[in-house]
Each structure stands twice: as C-alpha cells, then as structure tokens.
Amino acid sequence: MPQLSIDSCQQYSRISGFDARAYKGDVSLSWSKLLWLSVMLIGAALAIVTNYTLSAFLLFVFFTAFTLCFGHSLGMHRRLIHQSFVCPLWLEYFLVHLGVIVGLAGPFGMIRTHDLRDWAQRQAQCHDFLGHQQPAYIDVVWQLFCDLRLQHPPQIKIESRIVNDPVYQWMEEYWMLQQLPWALLFFAVGGLSWVMWGICMRVVVSVLGHWMIGYFAHNHGQRDWHINGAQIQGHNIKLASLLTMGESWHNNHHAFPGSAKLGLQPGQWDPGWWVLVAMQKLGLVWNIVLPKNCSPRPELIALYKKAGE
C-alpha cells in the first residue's frame, strides 16, 4: 500500500545542486516532440475532414474529460508529482496510466519537467522557456516542439518507490505506445473515426490546452497570493476552471503546491477536488493534504484581506 514518500508541502524536495541556475540555457528543436505531435496533428486534421461522426465526437468529449480529470489532474499532478493524497497502488497505476495517455510524457518525464519548472519559477531569475515569458507565438513553438538545456541544471532525484517500480519503468519506456490498446479498442467498437477522434484529436487538444493554460496562468489573471523572491507568479484563470478540472487555479497552486484542493475560495470550481472527495467517501483515497496541513511559508504573502481585518 503506497504511502506519502515525500513531504507534499515541502518545496523542491526532489531538487538539489547548490550551483544550479535557472536562467542560463539553450532552446533547441526536439525531433521526438516534432514527430509525435505531427502524427497526432495529421490524424486530428483527417478526423475533421474525412471521419466526423457524432459518436466519435461524443467519445472525444467524454474521453478527453475523463483522462484530464482522472489522469492528468488526479493521477499525474495531485498524486504522483505532489503526493497530496494516498490511494491503493492498483488505483495509482490506473490513474497515472490515464495521465500518460493524455500525451505529454511518461511518469518520470512529467515529474522532472514539472519539478524543474516549479523550481525555476520560484528563483530570482528564470529562463523564459520555464516561465512562459516569450510572446505566445514563440512560446507555443518552444513548449510543443523544443527542449531546454540549462547550462547549470539542478539534480532531480525521483524517490526510489517510483523510479525503481517496474510498472512505472515500463510506462516511461513505452509511454507513446500506451495509446495503442485504446486505439485497438476504439477501432473494434467504432472504426477509424473513433481512433482519430478518441486518440489523435484528444491528444492534440489536450497538449495544446495544456500549453495554453500554462501560458496564461503565468502571465494573466487574478492573484490572491504573492511569492516573495520568485520571478514568476501564478495566476488564477477562472473561465478555464471546469475545462481544466480545477488546474487553472494556478495562483492557489503556487501558494500551496502540496494541497490536493486547488479551488480554495468560495465559487472557485474544482472538478478534480469534487471527484477526489467522492473517492474518499468510497474509501479509495485518504490522507488528503489541504493548505491547513502545510507549514507556514514566510515568503507567501496574501494579497487580500480576510473577514474582520
């Protein structure tokens, strides 16, 4: 039965390196990213032009929402990366697998990318690639088709429970191929249109949506919190809260990265949290981390006045 193997509320618990710098590095084309997304883009274009059916479109809507909520938000982000709740290992595997087929990376790749970006954004100087600080037309090319090589990168040590797990090692090695069983299932049930909409279109929309939220959540939107000493601040994108399963409350997440609840104020809708509460009532998850469980951070400044102040 998995337990919390890192301190969910401690910043950079996987990061080390006293001479690491977050601002000096070179951006270069990633041929693997280019090939992967180009194949999906071609499939998505063909889905629109030649293979539209109502059933395929409904599959796309449902499966995109399902993988983003259970996979990306709960499995990858709140469980694997931040370990903000505990669940049975079989459920963790399933949730992380759903996160893998969102189409961004394998479990190790997601952890390393996320932790590097979060660490860099909280430094006094951050590379534009890691902080989404270039104009959108440049940033989208960088994020979707390029890699950054820092001159003095930190060391990212993934805890042994994860990195030595043969299931996660397999997921990492064959993360792209994990679309295949779902593609075969969709083809058997609904033919080629289900494959193009359920796989290609879903991956393209998920990847592009992930970039778009990342870009706006680090440049525009409302803030309740400020992190002293951090060059890059998170912003809350209210209009995207349902589409992102609550992940667009990014200013809240910067303030309390270990919290399983992202929508912290009244009216901040957080579908991922709603699902997590339902799973807790079913006995499937426990040890849920909330802001009140986290140690005070002197660099965290509230930008609003509490009632009575």
MIDRENKOL-311060 format. One record per residue (C-alpha): x negated, y, z negated; residue in one letter; residue number from 1. Coordinates in nm, 3 decimals, always signed. Example, Ala and Ser with C-alpha at 12.3 -4.5 7.8 and 13.67 -1.06 7.14 Angstrom:
<recs>
+---------+---------+---------+---------+-----+
:      c1 :      c2 :      c3 : residuo : num :
+---------+---------+---------+---------+-----+
:  -1.230 :  -0.450 :  -0.780 :       A :   1 :
:  -1.367 :  -0.106 :  -0.714 :       S :   2 :
+---------+---------+---------+---------+-----+
</recs>
This chain:
<recs>
+---------+---------+---------+---------+-----+
:      c1 :      c2 :      c3 : residuo : num :
+---------+---------+---------+---------+-----+
:  +0.000 :  +0.000 :  +0.000 :       M :   1 :
:  -0.167 :  +0.329 :  +0.108 :       P :   2 :
:  -0.232 :  +0.598 :  -0.149 :       Q :   3 :
:  -0.347 :  +0.958 :  -0.123 :       L :   4 :
:  -0.717 :  +0.919 :  -0.036 :       S :   5 :
:  -0.795 :  +1.290 :  -0.013 :       I :   6 :
:  -0.680 :  +1.591 :  -0.212 :       D :   7 :
:  -0.391 :  +1.716 :  +0.001 :       S :   8 :
:  -0.420 :  +2.070 :  -0.135 :       C :   9 :
:  -0.798 :  +2.100 :  -0.112 :       Q :  10 :
:  -0.929 :  +2.288 :  +0.191 :       Q :  11 :
:  -1.184 :  +2.124 :  +0.420 :       Y :  12 :
:  -1.210 :  +1.802 :  +0.219 :       S :  13 :
:  -1.347 :  +1.630 :  +0.534 :       R :  14 :
:  -1.579 :  +1.919 :  +0.630 :       I :  15 :
:  -1.943 :  +1.955 :  +0.529 :       S :  16 :
:  -2.254 :  +2.138 :  +0.651 :       G :  17 :
:  -2.398 :  +2.449 :  +0.487 :       F :  18 :
:  -2.543 :  +2.583 :  +0.814 :       D :  19 :
:  -2.224 :  +2.526 :  +1.017 :       A :  20 :
:  -2.097 :  +2.824 :  +1.215 :       R :  21 :
:  -1.752 :  +2.859 :  +1.364 :       A :  22 :
:  -1.818 :  +3.130 :  +1.622 :       Y :  23 :
:  -2.108 :  +3.026 :  +1.848 :       K :  24 :
:  -2.037 :  +2.771 :  +2.119 :       G :  25 :
:  -1.971 :  +2.699 :  +2.485 :       D :  26 :
:  -1.645 :  +2.605 :  +2.657 :       V :  27 :
:  -1.672 :  +2.352 :  +2.940 :       S :  28 :
:  -1.437 :  +2.152 :  +3.159 :       L :  29 :
:  -1.323 :  +1.816 :  +3.021 :       S :  30 :
:  -1.277 :  +1.571 :  +3.307 :       W :  31 :
:  -1.081 :  +1.331 :  +3.089 :       S :  32 :
:  -0.831 :  +1.602 :  +2.991 :       K :  33 :
:  -0.806 :  +1.719 :  +3.352 :       L :  34 :
:  -0.737 :  +1.368 :  +3.483 :       L :  35 :
:  -0.493 :  +1.277 :  +3.205 :       W :  36 :
:  -0.276 :  +1.586 :  +3.232 :       L :  37 :
:  -0.295 :  +1.600 :  +3.613 :       S :  38 :
:  -0.146 :  +1.249 :  +3.636 :       V :  39 :
:  +0.131 :  +1.347 :  +3.397 :       M :  40 :
:  +0.197 :  +1.674 :  +3.582 :       L :  41 :
:  +0.231 :  +1.490 :  +3.913 :       I :  42 :
:  +0.471 :  +1.242 :  +3.755 :       G :  43 :
:  +0.674 :  +1.525 :  +3.600 :       A :  44 :
:  +0.696 :  +1.709 :  +3.932 :       A :  45 :
:  +0.815 :  +1.393 :  +4.108 :       L :  46 :
:  +1.067 :  +1.339 :  +3.827 :       A :  47 :
:  +1.228 :  +1.674 :  +3.906 :       I :  48 :
:  +1.214 :  +1.648 :  +4.285 :       V :  49 :
:  +1.298 :  +1.284 :  +4.353 :       T :  50 :
:  +1.401 :  +1.100 :  +4.038 :       N :  51 :
:  +1.652 :  +1.304 :  +3.841 :       Y :  52 :
:  +1.936 :  +1.114 :  +3.679 :       T :  53 :
:  +2.148 :  +1.216 :  +3.384 :       L :  54 :
:  +2.049 :  +0.907 :  +3.185 :       S :  55 :
:  +1.678 :  +0.977 :  +3.246 :       A :  56 :
:  +1.719 :  +1.337 :  +3.135 :       F :  57 :
:  +1.901 :  +1.232 :  +2.816 :       L :  58 :
:  +1.623 :  +0.980 :  +2.747 :       L :  59 :
:  +1.369 :  +1.260 :  +2.788 :       F :  60 :
:  +1.554 :  +1.485 :  +2.541 :       V :  61 :
:  +1.602 :  +1.213 :  +2.279 :       F :  62 :
:  +1.258 :  +1.052 :  +2.302 :       F :  63 :
:  +1.079 :  +1.388 :  +2.305 :       T :  64 :
:  +1.259 :  +1.497 :  +1.989 :       A :  65 :
:  +1.202 :  +1.155 :  +1.828 :       F :  66 :
:  +0.827 :  +1.143 :  +1.895 :       T :  67 :
:  +0.771 :  +1.507 :  +1.799 :       L :  68 :
:  +0.956 :  +1.468 :  +1.468 :       C :  69 :
:  +0.862 :  +1.119 :  +1.352 :       F :  70 :
:  +0.530 :  +1.104 :  +1.536 :       G :  71 :
:  +0.357 :  +1.440 :  +1.564 :       H :  72 :
:  +0.508 :  +1.624 :  +1.268 :       S :  73 :
:  +0.554 :  +1.346 :  +1.011 :       L :  74 :
:  +0.310 :  +1.078 :  +1.125 :       G :  75 :
:  +0.009 :  +1.271 :  +1.254 :       M :  76 :
:  +0.033 :  +1.605 :  +1.076 :       H :  77 :
:  +0.202 :  +1.567 :  +0.741 :       R :  78 :
:  +0.090 :  +1.209 :  +0.668 :       R :  79 :
:  -0.236 :  +1.120 :  +0.846 :       L :  80 :
:  -0.401 :  +1.463 :  +0.852 :       I :  81 :
:  -0.277 :  +1.626 :  +0.531 :       H :  82 :
:  -0.158 :  +1.315 :  +0.345 :       Q :  83 :
:  +0.126 :  +1.516 :  +0.195 :       S :  84 :
:  +0.333 :  +1.206 :  +0.122 :       F :  85 :
:  +0.285 :  +0.832 :  +0.078 :       V :  86 :
:  +0.465 :  +0.553 :  +0.260 :       C :  87 :
:  +0.419 :  +0.180 :  +0.331 :       P :  88 :
:  +0.132 :  +0.102 :  +0.566 :       L :  89 :
:  +0.360 :  -0.051 :  +0.830 :       W :  90 :
:  +0.561 :  +0.273 :  +0.842 :       L :  91 :
:  +0.245 :  +0.484 :  +0.855 :       E :  92 :
:  +0.120 :  +0.281 :  +1.153 :       Y :  93 :
:  +0.450 :  +0.325 :  +1.335 :       F :  94 :
:  +0.470 :  +0.700 :  +1.269 :       L :  95 :
:  +0.110 :  +0.755 :  +1.378 :       V :  96 :
:  +0.166 :  +0.546 :  +1.692 :       H :  97 :
:  +0.459 :  +0.773 :  +1.779 :       L :  98 :
:  +0.223 :  +1.065 :  +1.724 :       G :  99 :
:  -0.033 :  +0.912 :  +1.959 :       V : 100 :
:  +0.217 :  +0.878 :  +2.243 :       I : 101 :
:  +0.301 :  +1.247 :  +2.219 :       V : 102 :
:  -0.003 :  +1.261 :  +2.446 :       G : 103 :
:  -0.257 :  +1.485 :  +2.271 :       L : 104 :
:  -0.520 :  +1.241 :  +2.140 :       A : 105 :
:  -0.579 :  +0.934 :  +1.926 :       G : 106 :
:  -0.567 :  +0.946 :  +1.545 :       P : 107 :
:  -0.939 :  +1.021 :  +1.496 :       F : 108 :
:  -0.936 :  +1.280 :  +1.771 :       G : 109 :
:  -0.634 :  +1.452 :  +1.619 :       M : 110 :
:  -0.791 :  +1.462 :  +1.272 :       I : 111 :
:  -1.123 :  +1.601 :  +1.399 :       R : 112 :
:  -0.959 :  +1.860 :  +1.625 :       T : 113 :
:  -0.717 :  +1.974 :  +1.356 :       H : 114 :
:  -0.971 :  +1.994 :  +1.073 :       D : 115 :
:  -1.230 :  +2.175 :  +1.286 :       L : 116 :
:  -0.973 :  +2.431 :  +1.399 :       R : 117 :
:  -0.834 :  +2.489 :  +1.049 :       D : 118 :
:  -1.183 :  +2.525 :  +0.902 :       W : 119 :
:  -1.291 :  +2.766 :  +1.174 :       A : 120 :
:  -0.984 :  +2.987 :  +1.148 :       Q : 121 :
:  -1.049 :  +3.043 :  +0.778 :       R : 122 :
:  -1.407 :  +3.163 :  +0.833 :       Q : 123 :
:  -1.504 :  +3.529 :  +0.860 :       A : 124 :
:  -1.587 :  +3.470 :  +1.228 :       Q : 125 :
:  -1.410 :  +3.222 :  +1.454 :       C : 126 :
:  -1.468 :  +3.129 :  +1.817 :       H : 127 :
:  -1.188 :  +3.249 :  +2.046 :       D : 128 :
:  -1.125 :  +2.889 :  +2.154 :       F : 129 :
:  -1.050 :  +2.778 :  +1.798 :       L : 130 :
:  -0.849 :  +3.089 :  +1.714 :       G : 131 :
:  -0.645 :  +3.118 :  +2.037 :       H : 132 :
:  -0.778 :  +3.473 :  +2.081 :       Q : 133 :
:  -0.814 :  +3.494 :  +2.458 :       Q : 134 :
:  -0.522 :  +3.606 :  +2.679 :       P : 135 :
:  -0.262 :  +3.333 :  +2.728 :       A : 136 :
:  -0.363 :  +3.257 :  +3.089 :       Y : 137 :
:  -0.720 :  +3.184 :  +2.974 :       I : 138 :
:  -0.627 :  +3.009 :  +2.651 :       D : 139 :
:  -0.392 :  +2.764 :  +2.822 :       V : 140 :
:  -0.670 :  +2.651 :  +3.057 :       V : 141 :
:  -0.917 :  +2.624 :  +2.771 :       W : 142 :
:  -0.689 :  +2.423 :  +2.545 :       Q : 143 :
:  -0.544 :  +2.188 :  +2.807 :       L : 144 :
:  -0.847 :  +2.125 :  +3.028 :       F : 145 :
:  -1.162 :  +2.215 :  +2.834 :       C : 146 :
:  -1.371 :  +2.126 :  +2.530 :       D : 147 :
:  -1.570 :  +2.348 :  +2.295 :       L : 148 :
:  -1.922 :  +2.258 :  +2.187 :       R : 149 :
:  -2.025 :  +2.461 :  +1.883 :       L : 150 :
:  -2.398 :  +2.529 :  +1.854 :       Q : 151 :
:  -2.385 :  +2.461 :  +1.479 :       H : 152 :
:  -2.080 :  +2.239 :  +1.420 :       P : 153 :
:  -1.979 :  +2.111 :  +1.077 :       P : 154 :
:  -1.978 :  +1.743 :  +0.995 :       Q : 155 :
:  -1.630 :  +1.592 :  +0.980 :       I : 156 :
:  -1.617 :  +1.275 :  +0.774 :       K : 157 :
:  -1.290 :  +1.086 :  +0.804 :       I : 158 :
:  -1.212 :  +0.881 :  +0.495 :       E : 159 :
:  -1.301 :  +0.512 :  +0.518 :       S : 160 :
:  -0.942 :  +0.397 :  +0.468 :       R : 161 :
:  -0.862 :  +0.543 :  +0.808 :       I : 162 :
:  -1.183 :  +0.529 :  +1.009 :       V : 163 :
:  -1.255 :  +0.164 :  +0.916 :       N : 164 :
:  -0.900 :  +0.046 :  +0.977 :       D : 165 :
:  -0.899 :  -0.186 :  +1.283 :       P : 166 :
:  -0.546 :  -0.077 :  +1.377 :       V : 167 :
:  -0.648 :  +0.289 :  +1.388 :       Y : 168 :
:  -0.969 :  +0.199 :  +1.569 :       Q : 169 :
:  -0.759 :  +0.028 :  +1.835 :       W : 170 :
:  -0.519 :  +0.324 :  +1.855 :       M : 171 :
:  -0.814 :  +0.558 :  +1.905 :       E : 172 :
:  -0.983 :  +0.343 :  +2.169 :       E : 173 :
:  -0.670 :  +0.292 :  +2.378 :       Y : 174 :
:  -0.463 :  +0.599 :  +2.295 :       W : 175 :
:  -0.374 :  +0.674 :  +2.658 :       M : 176 :
:  -0.274 :  +0.315 :  +2.731 :       L : 177 :
:  -0.020 :  +0.315 :  +2.448 :       Q : 178 :
:  +0.223 :  +0.479 :  +2.690 :       Q : 179 :
:  +0.227 :  +0.154 :  +2.890 :       L : 180 :
:  +0.458 :  -0.064 :  +2.672 :       P : 181 :
:  +0.711 :  +0.217 :  +2.658 :       W : 182 :
:  +0.682 :  +0.268 :  +3.034 :       A : 183 :
:  +0.750 :  -0.101 :  +3.095 :       L : 184 :
:  +1.050 :  -0.091 :  +2.862 :       L : 185 :
:  +1.191 :  +0.218 :  +3.031 :       F : 186 :
:  +1.136 :  +0.070 :  +3.376 :       F : 187 :
:  +1.316 :  -0.251 :  +3.277 :       A : 188 :
:  +1.615 :  -0.058 :  +3.145 :       V : 189 :
:  +1.644 :  +0.246 :  +3.371 :       G : 190 :
:  +1.400 :  +0.211 :  +3.659 :       G : 191 :
:  +1.138 :  +0.455 :  +3.783 :       L : 192 :
:  +1.337 :  +0.766 :  +3.686 :       S : 193 :
:  +1.328 :  +0.662 :  +3.320 :       W : 194 :
:  +0.950 :  +0.618 :  +3.339 :       V : 195 :
:  +0.893 :  +0.959 :  +3.498 :       M : 196 :
:  +1.122 :  +1.143 :  +3.257 :       W : 197 :
:  +1.056 :  +0.933 :  +2.947 :       G : 198 :
:  +0.677 :  +0.928 :  +2.987 :       I : 199 :
:  +0.541 :  +1.190 :  +3.229 :       C : 200 :
:  +0.786 :  +1.472 :  +3.171 :       M : 201 :
:  +0.787 :  +1.412 :  +2.796 :       R : 202 :
:  +0.407 :  +1.422 :  +2.770 :       V : 203 :
:  +0.381 :  +1.738 :  +2.981 :       V : 204 :
:  +0.647 :  +1.923 :  +2.784 :       V : 205 :
:  +0.502 :  +1.808 :  +2.451 :       S : 206 :
:  +0.145 :  +1.908 :  +2.540 :       V : 207 :
:  +0.244 :  +2.243 :  +2.690 :       L : 208 :
:  +0.478 :  +2.309 :  +2.397 :       G : 209 :
:  +0.202 :  +2.227 :  +2.150 :       H : 210 :
:  -0.028 :  +2.478 :  +2.318 :       W : 211 :
:  +0.243 :  +2.746 :  +2.337 :       M : 212 :
:  +0.330 :  +2.723 :  +1.968 :       I : 213 :
:  -0.039 :  +2.718 :  +1.876 :       G : 214 :
:  -0.100 :  +3.030 :  +2.080 :       Y : 215 :
:  +0.192 :  +3.235 :  +1.949 :       F : 216 :
:  +0.158 :  +3.107 :  +1.590 :       A : 217 :
:  -0.192 :  +3.259 :  +1.575 :       H : 218 :
:  -0.108 :  +3.587 :  +1.746 :       N : 219 :
:  +0.253 :  +3.694 :  +1.697 :       H : 220 :
:  +0.530 :  +3.657 :  +1.443 :       G : 221 :
:  +0.627 :  +3.723 :  +1.084 :       Q : 222 :
:  +0.396 :  +3.663 :  +0.787 :       R : 223 :
:  +0.471 :  +3.617 :  +0.417 :       D : 224 :
:  +0.112 :  +3.533 :  +0.326 :       W : 225 :
:  -0.237 :  +3.660 :  +0.398 :       H : 226 :
:  -0.562 :  +3.463 :  +0.355 :       I : 227 :
:  -0.840 :  +3.696 :  +0.243 :       N : 228 :
:  -1.167 :  +3.634 :  +0.425 :       G : 229 :
:  -1.006 :  +3.445 :  +0.716 :       A : 230 :
:  -1.040 :  +3.595 :  +1.062 :       Q : 231 :
:  -0.737 :  +3.410 :  +1.199 :       I : 232 :
:  -0.399 :  +3.427 :  +1.026 :       Q : 233 :
:  -0.098 :  +3.204 :  +1.085 :       G : 234 :
:  +0.239 :  +3.344 :  +1.189 :       H : 235 :
:  +0.593 :  +3.211 :  +1.150 :       N : 236 :
:  +0.784 :  +3.163 :  +1.477 :       I : 237 :
:  +1.147 :  +3.150 :  +1.366 :       K : 238 :
:  +1.306 :  +3.082 :  +1.705 :       L : 239 :
:  +1.098 :  +2.767 :  +1.753 :       A : 240 :
:  +1.168 :  +2.603 :  +1.417 :       S : 241 :
:  +1.416 :  +2.345 :  +1.546 :       L : 242 :
:  +1.225 :  +2.265 :  +1.864 :       L : 243 :
:  +0.901 :  +2.211 :  +1.669 :       T : 244 :
:  +1.061 :  +2.015 :  +1.383 :       M : 245 :
:  +0.953 :  +2.289 :  +1.142 :       G : 246 :
:  +0.592 :  +2.310 :  +1.259 :       E : 247 :
:  +0.635 :  +2.671 :  +1.374 :       S : 248 :
:  +0.638 :  +2.796 :  +1.012 :       W : 249 :
:  +0.265 :  +2.828 :  +1.058 :       H : 250 :
:  +0.205 :  +3.117 :  +0.819 :       N : 251 :
:  +0.354 :  +2.899 :  +0.545 :       N : 252 :
:  +0.128 :  +2.614 :  +0.652 :       H : 253 :
:  -0.183 :  +2.832 :  +0.636 :       H : 254 :
:  -0.080 :  +2.931 :  +0.284 :       A : 255 :
:  -0.003 :  +2.578 :  +0.163 :       F : 256 :
:  -0.166 :  +2.331 :  +0.406 :       P : 257 :
:  -0.106 :  +2.034 :  +0.177 :       G : 258 :
:  +0.267 :  +2.090 :  +0.145 :       S : 259 :
:  +0.499 :  +1.841 :  +0.314 :       A : 260 :
:  +0.762 :  +2.113 :  +0.328 :       K : 261 :
:  +0.690 :  +2.382 :  +0.587 :       L : 262 :
:  +1.008 :  +2.589 :  +0.574 :       G : 263 :
:  +0.964 :  +2.746 :  +0.230 :       L : 264 :
:  +1.212 :  +3.034 :  +0.227 :       Q : 265 :
:  +1.594 :  +3.018 :  +0.250 :       P : 266 :
:  +1.702 :  +2.991 :  +0.613 :       G : 267 :
:  +1.368 :  +2.853 :  +0.733 :       Q : 268 :
:  +1.491 :  +2.540 :  +0.906 :       W : 269 :
:  +1.255 :  +2.244 :  +0.883 :       D : 270 :
:  +1.392 :  +1.928 :  +1.052 :       P : 271 :
:  +1.079 :  +1.732 :  +0.964 :       G : 272 :
:  +1.142 :  +1.805 :  +0.597 :       W : 273 :
:  +1.508 :  +1.704 :  +0.629 :       W : 274 :
:  +1.404 :  +1.368 :  +0.771 :       V : 275 :
:  +1.140 :  +1.325 :  +0.500 :       L : 276 :
:  +1.398 :  +1.388 :  +0.226 :       V : 277 :
:  +1.628 :  +1.129 :  +0.384 :       A : 278 :
:  +1.343 :  +0.878 :  +0.397 :       M : 279 :
:  +1.265 :  +0.949 :  +0.032 :       Q : 280 :
:  +1.625 :  +0.872 :  -0.063 :       K : 281 :
:  +1.591 :  +0.541 :  +0.122 :       L : 282 :
:  +1.277 :  +0.462 :  -0.079 :       G : 283 :
:  +1.050 :  +0.477 :  +0.226 :       L : 284 :
:  +0.832 :  +0.768 :  +0.113 :       V : 285 :
:  +0.717 :  +0.901 :  -0.224 :       W : 286 :
:  +0.456 :  +1.128 :  -0.389 :       N : 287 :
:  +0.567 :  +1.419 :  -0.174 :       I : 288 :
:  +0.340 :  +1.723 :  -0.211 :       V : 289 :
:  +0.500 :  +2.067 :  -0.246 :       L : 290 :
:  +0.345 :  +2.414 :  -0.296 :       P : 291 :
:  +0.403 :  +2.390 :  -0.670 :       K : 292 :
:  +0.174 :  +2.084 :  -0.679 :       N : 293 :
:  -0.117 :  +2.277 :  -0.528 :       C : 294 :
:  -0.385 :  +2.456 :  -0.726 :       S : 295 :
:  -0.382 :  +2.838 :  -0.713 :       P : 296 :
:  -0.595 :  +2.990 :  -0.438 :       R : 297 :
:  -0.744 :  +3.330 :  -0.522 :       P : 298 :
:  -0.776 :  +3.419 :  -0.153 :       E : 299 :
:  -0.400 :  +3.370 :  -0.096 :       L : 300 :
:  -0.209 :  +3.700 :  -0.109 :       I : 301 :
:  +0.173 :  +3.722 :  -0.099 :       A : 302 :
:  +0.298 :  +3.992 :  +0.140 :       L : 303 :
:  +0.646 :  +4.006 :  -0.011 :       Y : 304 :
:  +0.788 :  +4.092 :  -0.350 :       K : 305 :
:  +0.961 :  +3.822 :  -0.549 :       K : 306 :
:  +1.302 :  +3.887 :  -0.701 :       A : 307 :
:  +1.273 :  +4.108 :  -1.009 :       G : 308 :
:  +0.937 :  +4.260 :  -0.917 :       E : 309 :
+---------+---------+---------+---------+-----+
</recs>
